Amino acid sequence: MNHKNGFNPLSRTTAHRRAMSRNMVTSLFRFERITTTKSKALEVRKAAEKLVTRAKVDSVHNRREAAKYIQDEKILNKLFTEIAPRMKERNGGYTRVLKLGFRQGDAADVVILELVDFKLDTSAVEKKAEAKAKKSEGSVEKAADSKEKAEPKAKAEPKAKAEPKAKAEPKAKAEKKPAAKKPAAGKKAKADDADAGKKE
């Protein structure tokens, strides 16, 4: 029977359970959002909400009582100076549990435990998006520049083709010169024929 058993021991020893609970509450106040199993979240939530209620009245006694649970001075100060003032008008229900699904391996229910007024910091995502946009713009500009540079090269190519034509003309002239020398060869042949006639 499990009647009037006011907490879930989570299959841990007392010392282990208390240490784990303190660590998780501290992490919750540090990051304002943690991912854990559903059974742990429901136990941690009880302690976290009692601490927020106590932190609404900032007194030496309340700080000492909270310090028994939160042993990090910076997080303790954040609880009393930042988190509790934000919850001033709330009468409980400072946290929420969001279901994520089942963990692979042991199929445990995984949830997000977060403060109700938690807001995701999307500045990093926006910066990445801006950087990607700048890179894409830069690549488009580079492509346009490379096209502009390629066009003068294309214009220079006809000039290069025109030069070989100019060089080809002297070769044609050189070919014509040997043709002009052929009559000289004919004169020699006539002279040879004349010498042969004299001998006869």
Secondary structure in CASP SS format (residue, H / E / C, confidence):
PFRMAT SS
TARGET T0000
AUTHOR 0000-0000-0000
METHOD secondary structure of the structure
MODEL  1
M C 1.00
N C 1.00
H C 1.00
K C 1.00
N C 1.00
G C 1.00
F C 1.00
N C 1.00
P C 1.00
L C 1.00
S C 1.00
R C 1.00
T C 1.00
T H 1.00
A H 1.00
H H 1.00
R H 1.00
R H 1.00
A H 1.00
M H 1.00
S H 1.00
R H 1.00
N H 1.00
M H 1.00
V H 1.00
T H 1.00
S H 1.00
L H 1.00
F H 1.00
R H 1.00
F H 1.00
E C 1.00
R E 1.00
I E 1.00
T E 1.00
T E 1.00
T E 1.00
K H 1.00
S H 1.00
K H 1.00
A H 1.00
L H 1.00
E H 1.00
V H 1.00
R H 1.00
K H 1.00
A H 1.00
A H 1.00
E H 1.00
K H 1.00
L H 1.00
V H 1.00
T H 1.00
R H 1.00
A H 1.00
K C 1.00
V C 1.00
D C 1.00
S C 1.00
V H 1.00
H H 1.00
N H 1.00
R H 1.00
R H 1.00
E H 1.00
A H 1.00
A H 1.00
K C 1.00
Y C 1.00
I C 1.00
Q C 1.00
D C 1.00
E H 1.00
K H 1.00
I H 1.00
L H 1.00
N H 1.00
K H 1.00
L H 1.00
F H 1.00
T H 1.00
E H 1.00
I H 1.00
A H 1.00
P H 1.00
R H 1.00
M C 1.00
K C 1.00
E C 1.00
R C 1.00
N C 1.00
G C 1.00
G C 1.00
Y C 1.00
T E 1.00
R E 1.00
V E 1.00
L E 1.00
K E 1.00
L E 1.00
G E 1.00
F E 1.00
R C 1.00
Q C 1.00
G C 1.00
D C 1.00
A C 1.00
A C 1.00
D E 1.00
V E 1.00
V E 1.00
I E 1.00
L E 1.00
E E 1.00
L E 1.00
V C 1.00
D C 1.00
F C 1.00
K C 1.00
L C 1.00
D C 1.00
T C 1.00
S H 1.00
A H 1.00
V H 1.00
E H 1.00
K H 1.00
K H 1.00
A H 1.00
E H 1.00
A H 1.00
K H 1.00
A H 1.00
K H 1.00
K H 1.00
S H 1.00
E H 1.00
G H 1.00
S H 1.00
V H 1.00
E H 1.00
K H 1.00
A H 1.00
A H 1.00
D H 1.00
S H 1.00
K H 1.00
E H 1.00
K H 1.00
A H 1.00
E H 1.00
P H 1.00
K H 1.00
A H 1.00
K H 1.00
A H 1.00
E H 1.00
P H 1.00
K H 1.00
A H 1.00
K H 1.00
A H 1.00
E H 1.00
P H 1.00
K H 1.00
A H 1.00
K H 1.00
A H 1.00
E H 1.00
P H 1.00
K H 1.00
A H 1.00
K H 1.00
A H 1.00
E H 1.00
K H 1.00
K H 1.00
P H 1.00
A H 1.00
A H 1.00
K H 1.00
K H 1.00
P H 1.00
A H 1.00
A H 1.00
G H 1.00
K H 1.00
K H 1.00
A H 1.00
K H 1.00
A H 1.00
D H 1.00
D H 1.00
A H 1.00
D H 1.00
A H 1.00
G H 1.00
K H 1.00
K H 1.00
E C 1.00
END
